[in-house]
Amino acid sequence: METLDRPQTTRKSLPLTEQDLADLAKLRRSVDHRQALAELSHRHIDDSVSEAALLQAVLEAGLRATQDRVEEEGYATLAQQIDTAERRQTARRRRPTWADES
């Protein structure tokens, strides 16, 4: 896993609600939540992580989840197209029902 101390390109202001702050506090306090976030963001996160680093990990986890979803939908579409093409090929090879008529 990567560490959270990569060079910063820019800093952005991020408005946070009370619920957002509570969720970040839960991520920081809960070992299970930190571990899940670390797995999703592919970063090492401990209980002393800075707020900025925690927000960066949350962003990266969200971006990864979004990319995974896009790939899943793409694969599902591709599988459906392949399945349709295979059905057409099978239908072309099938003997027509009228061929057995005498």
C-alpha positions in Angstrom: 0.0 0.0 0.0 1.1 3.5 -0.7 1.7 6.0 2.0 -0.2 9.3 2.3 2.8 11.6 1.9 2.9 12.2 -1.8 3.7 15.6 -3.3 0.6 17.8 -3.4 -0.3 19.6 -6.7 -3.0 21.8 -5.2 -5.2 22.2 -2.2 -9.0 22.7 -2.5 -11.5 24.0 -0.1 -14.1 21.4 0.8 -17.4 22.3 2.6 -18.3 19.7 5.1 -21.6 19.1 6.9 -21.9 18.0 10.5 -22.7 14.5 9.2 -19.5 14.6 7.0 -17.4 15.5 10.1 -19.1 12.7 12.1 -18.3 10.2 9.3 -14.7 11.3 9.2 -14.4 11.0 13.0 -15.8 7.5 12.7 -13.3 6.6 10.0 -10.5 7.9 12.2 -11.7 6.1 15.4 -12.8 2.8 14.1 -10.2 0.2 13.3 -12.6 -1.6 11.0 -13.5 1.6 9.1 -9.8 2.6 8.7 -9.0 -0.9 7.5 -11.8 -0.9 5.0 -10.8 2.6 3.8 -7.1 1.5 3.5 -8.2 -1.5 1.3 -10.4 0.7 -0.9 -7.8 3.4 -1.3 -4.8 1.2 -1.4 -3.1 3.3 1.3 -1.8 2.8 4.8 -4.1 4.6 7.3 -3.5 4.7 11.0 -5.2 6.5 13.9 -2.8 9.5 13.6 -3.6 10.2 9.9 -4.2 13.9 9.2 -7.6 15.2 8.2 -6.3 16.1 4.7 -4.7 12.7 4.2 -8.0 11.1 5.4 -10.0 13.1 2.9 -7.5 12.2 0.2 -8.0 8.5 1.0 -11.8 8.9 0.9 -11.5 10.6 -2.5 -9.3 7.9 -3.9 -11.6 5.2 -2.5 -14.6 6.9 -4.2 -12.7 7.3 -7.5 -11.7 3.6 -7.4 -15.3 2.5 -6.6 -16.5 4.7 -9.5 -14.0 3.2 -11.9 -14.8 -0.3 -10.8 -18.5 0.3 -11.4 -17.8 1.7 -14.9 -15.7 -1.4 -15.7 -18.4 -3.7 -14.3 -21.1 -2.1 -16.5 -18.8 -2.2 -19.5 -18.0 -5.9 -19.0 -21.7 -6.6 -18.6 -22.5 -4.8 -21.8 -19.7 -6.7 -23.6 -20.9 -10.1 -22.2 -24.5 -9.3 -23.4 -23.2 -8.4 -26.9 -21.1 -11.6 -27.0 -24.1 -13.7 -25.8 -26.3 -12.1 -28.5 -23.7 -12.8 -31.2 -23.4 -16.4 -30.1 -27.1 -16.9 -30.2 -27.3 -15.6 -33.7 -24.5 -18.0 -34.8 -26.3 -20.9 -33.2 -29.5 -20.0 -34.9 -27.7 -19.8 -38.3 -26.4 -23.4 -37.8 -29.7 -24.8 -36.7 -31.7 -26.7 -39.3 -34.8 -24.8 -40.3 -38.1 -26.4 -39.2 -39.5 -26.5 -42.7 -36.5 -28.6 -43.9 -38.1 -31.7 -42.5 -41.3 -31.4 -44.4 -41.9 -33.9 -47.2 
